[in-house]
Amino acid sequence: MGRFLQMAGLVVGLIGLVLQFAITIPASMAAGRGLLGSIVFLFSFFTILTNIAAVMVHASLLSPTGYAWFPAFAGQRLRTGVAVAITLIFIVYATVLAGLWQPQGLFLLCDILLHYITPFIFVLWWLTAGADGSTRWRDVSWWMIYPLAYLAYALIRAPLAGEVPYPFLDVAKNGAASVAVSALAVTALFIGLSVLAVLVDHGIGRLRGKPATGVRSSR
């Protein structure tokens, strides 16, 4: 079951990412950006970066040489962090962003693949085969580096590029206070999901007869 979900996640993730690239770059260039600007624009989305990480996790674990090529992606710390981040994508998109635009055609397909299907497959894989009780509470601080670094990048890039990847990060339109509240809300959600992930991982570890290392080390 675990290997099947890994293969499904890898295939669906690659299809979604390649298709998103193929349709976004021409549309972005038609909107006035250059080729380089269009590529930077695409890779400025948290969704794209996190789905790439999910694909890398699947690829590293499926490949016989994956542990040598991508040792970090094969590790428990990173795979659980990716599970948290991709769950965040699903929640924020489904509750906040999905109602802000109505994609059609291939854009709609990419939205479904990258915001709904890949998160579902990855989290289901993590629950059934990826979690093993080895996460530690201090891992949460490591996972936080990713969203905080992304937030800093998005806010620094915004006045330089004149655009933001997500509407709730638009300081010029919404004001600094509104953006700060949105950023704090998303950060709090990420922390909550991280805590939940550690608890679930420890619970799964106990069910499999493996002591939770994070609990033991905290005593």
N, C-alpha and C positions, 0 to 999 in steps of 0.2 A: 504493500500500500504506500509506504513511504517513498519507494523508488518511483512508483507510478506518478505520485504527486510531484516529485522533483522533475520528472520528464515533462509532465503537463505544464508545470510552472515555467520551465525553461522554454518550451515551445511557444506557449501563449505569450510569455513576456517578450521573447524575441520578435514575434509577429507584431505585437502591439508597438514596440519601440521602433522597429524598422518602418512600419506603416506610418507611425506618427512623424518620423523624420521625413519620409517621402512626401507626405502631404503638407507638412508645416513649412518646410524650407521654401517651396515654390510660392505658397500663400504669403509667407512673410516677405519674400522678395517683391512680390506683386504689390505689397503694402508700402514699399519704399525702402526697406532695409537692404543692405548689401548681403552677399553670401556669408561673410564672416559674422556680420551682425545678426543674421538669421540663425546661424548655428549657436551663437552665444545666447540669443533669445530662447531657443528651444531648451538649451541645457541650463537655463536659469529657473526652471520649474522643479520644485521639490519632488513632484510626482515622477518626473523623468529620472532624476538622480536616484531616487529610492528604488524605482523599478529596475534600474541598471544594477544596483546593489543586490536586489533579489535574484536577478538572473545570474550574477556572479556567484552567489551562494549556491544556487542549484548546479551551475556548471562546475564549480570547484569540488562539490561532493560527488557528482556523477563521473567526472573524469578520473581515470586511474592515476594521472599525474597532477590532479587538482590540488592536493595538499602541498605539492612542491611549487606549483605555479601561483596559487592564491591561498597561502596558509591562513591569512587573516580571515578571509571569507569562509573558510571551512570551520573556523573556530566557533565555539558555543557563544562567546561574548558577542561577536558581531552578528551572528545569525539571529540571536534574540533581539538585539538592537534593531535589526532590519524588520523583524516581526512587529516591533512597537511602532516604528516609523511608517510602515505600510498600513498598519491599522489606523494610524492618525490620518493618513491620506484618505482612506475610505470614509471615516467619520466626518472630517471637515468638508470633503466634497459632497457627501450625501446630505449634510445638514445645512451647509452654507453656500457652496459654490454652484451646485447643480442647478439651482433655480435662477442663476444670474445670466445664463445664456442657453440657447436651444441649438446644439450642434446637429448637423444633418449629415447623412451619408457616411463617408469614411471617418469623418471627425467624430460622429456619434459612436461608431464602432470602436475607435481608439479610446474614447472616453469610457466605454463599458469595459473594455479589456484592461486598461491601466488603473482605473479607479475602483472597479468592483471585482472582476474575475481574478486578476493576479493577487490582490490582497487576500481574497477568500482562499485561493489555492495555497498561498504561502503560509498563512496562519493555520490552515488545516494541516499542512505538512508539519509545521512546527509542533503542533499539539500532538500529532500522532507519532512523529519520528524525530523531530529536531530538539525538543526539550528533553533534558536528562537530569535535572536537579543540580547542575554544576554552576549555575549563575550565582554571583555574589552581590550583596547590596551595593558595594562600591562600583559595580558595573554601571549602575544608573548614572553616576557622574560622568562616566566615559560616553554613554549614549547621548547625554545632553550636549556634548560638544558639537554634534552634527546639526541639530536644529538651531542652536545658537549661532554657529558659524554661518549657516545658511541665512538666518535672519539678518546678521550683520552685512553679509554680501548683498542681499536684496535691498536693504536700506541705503547702503553706500552707492550701489549702482543706480538707484532710482533717479537722483538728480542729474547724474551723468548721462544716462541713456534716455531720460524723459519718459520712462515707463516702469511699471512694476509687474511682476508675474501674477500677483493676486490682488484684487481690488482692496481688500482690507489692510494692505500694506501701503496704500497710497496716501502719503502724508500731505501732499499738495491738495488733494481733493477732500480728504476726511479730517485732516488736522492731526497734530502730533499726539494729542490726548487720546483720540479714538484709536489710532494705530497702536499706541502703547497698551491700551486696554485689550485690543484684539491679540497683540503679541503675547501679553501675559496670560490670556485665556488659553491660547494654543499651547503655550509653554506648560501651564498647569495641567492641561489635558495630557501632554506628552509625559509629564512626571507621573501622573496618575496611572497611565497605561504601563509605564515602566515598572512601577511598584506592583501592579497587577501581574505583569509578566514574570517578575521574580517569584511572587507567591505561587503562581500557577506552575512555574518550572519546578519549584521545590516540592509542590504537591505531586506532580508527575514523577519526580525522582523518588519520592517515598513509595508511590504505588508500584514502582519498578524495583523497589528494594535498594535504592541508592540513596545514601544520606545527602541532605542538601548542604553543599559545602559552604554556601553563604551563611546558613544558620550556624554551622559549627564554628566558622571563623569569627563570628560576631560575639562569641561567648568569652 
